[in-house]
């Protein structure tokens, strides 16, 4: 089987994590796949060196008219049996069947967060995917149901292929490594952790409100990782108005090599989002043995199951109560650690690759 994969987002966050994880899973399978990778730069080629592959370069801008034709031109020239788009952009004029991964439909669920042009593009492209792709892969049942309900995708066309969690997050760090991290970044000990950006659907402002409601005697410092410097001023002003400025830590983007220790040095993890199509950070927290609380929105309850506390993100008092319980109930923390590790073990990139390979087979059989 020969697959052409649009890997131009190989080193992006989000979609890039999915692409890298999927290819890692395939590198551990014995399935006979030859890859044709479409990249935006040859400097990323080292990432795929363990796989049997060819590389094709596209210099078209993401989400442009040009990419809709240049990518298909490259794909058609490779001799591949199948084209895989790892996000919802499906080019025109493909001469081979296509499999498309849809991670979420946030542009449709929360249209007020996006410009009219971005909303229109997303709706048009998602409709195109539903009509033209042989198979649609989703990263959760939540996204599958969203596509069926909002865009009337045929259920038989959709296959759920959960992403995995990196094996490194299961590797326990000793206290020396934890103390080194705290010293390196000047972090306070016992912090409450959030990993992500400040996009509106992440509900970080709601988290600040709930965190500020915690009793002074138990409220830990709050470390928000991934918030860009240009957005930090908004959070600092809000923390100041809540009289919590000195307890908020904003390290910005965090080095990948320290992410495992970042989770393991925390006292708890929280994901307050209004919507997620999957949710990698809370899954990484579970794999790290970190007691976790998530909102009851989107795919988050589906991903964590019974391994985390769940709260309504629209009620700051309920979020605060969940955090207080998570931080103070020793027996609960121990139970969540055990359940979290067991839950996280069920999400592997090898399994993602196995299910994706089967979807490839079905797509080719249906032609």
Buried (B, 14 or more C-beta within 10 A) or exposed (E): BBBBBBBBBBBBEBBBBBBBBBBBBBBEEEEEBBBBBBBBEEEBBEBBEEBEBBBBEBEBEEEEEEBBBBBBBBBBEBEBBBBBBBBBBBBEEBEBBBBBBBBBBBBBBBBEBBEEEEBEBBBEBBEBBBEBBBBBBBBBBBBBBBBBEEBEBEEEBBBBBBBBBBEEBBEEBEEEBBEBBBEEBEBEEEBBBBBBBBBBBBBBEBBBBBBBBBEEEEBBBBBBBBBEEEBBEEBEEBBEEBEBEEBBBBBEEBEEEBBBBBBBBBBBBBBBBBBBBBBBBBBBBBBBBBBBBBBEBBBBBBBBBEBBBBBEBEEBEBBBBBBBBBBEBEEBBEBBBEBBBEBBEEBBBBBBBBBBBBBBBBBBEEE
